[in-house]
Amino acid sequence: MKKAKQILALLTVILIVGFILATFVMAFLDFPNKENIFFTCVLCVIILPIIAWVLMWIIGAVTGRKNVASYRTKEMEETMKKADEIRFQQALNTEITEDET
């Protein structure tokens, strides 16, 4: 899995660099449909990192592992665990109260 992530990251960097270079070429050269190709390259430079981040975030969420796209800090994790414990205790108390009535 680690190797696949590294390959995906390297491929993304290569594509972004390629689109940046293509954007500069489109800006200075003159040929048909220059504007369309230029704006496509600019959009790809913006969209590719977002897609890569979303994929890393999804992989982290599915596997339960932290990665660079994880948004939870250690403090947030501890707070979430405490909140889960409180909810669990409240659920138990509710069940006990319902059983008594």
Secondary structure as the mmCIF struct_conf table of DSSP 4:
data_model
#
loop_
_struct_conf.conf_type_id
_struct_conf.id
_struct_conf.beg_label_comp_id
_struct_conf.beg_label_asym_id
_struct_conf.beg_label_seq_id
_struct_conf.end_label_comp_id
_struct_conf.end_label_asym_id
_struct_conf.end_label_seq_id
HELX_RH_AL_P HELX_RH_AL_P1 LYS A 2 PHE A 28
TURN_TY1_P TURN_TY1_P1 PRO A 32 ASN A 33
HELX_RH_AL_P HELX_RH_AL_P2 LYS A 34 THR A 63
TURN_TY1_P TURN_TY1_P2 GLY A 64 GLY A 64
TURN_TY1_P TURN_TY1_P3 VAL A 68 ALA A 69
HELX_RH_AL_P HELX_RH_AL_P3 LYS A 74 GLU A 100
#
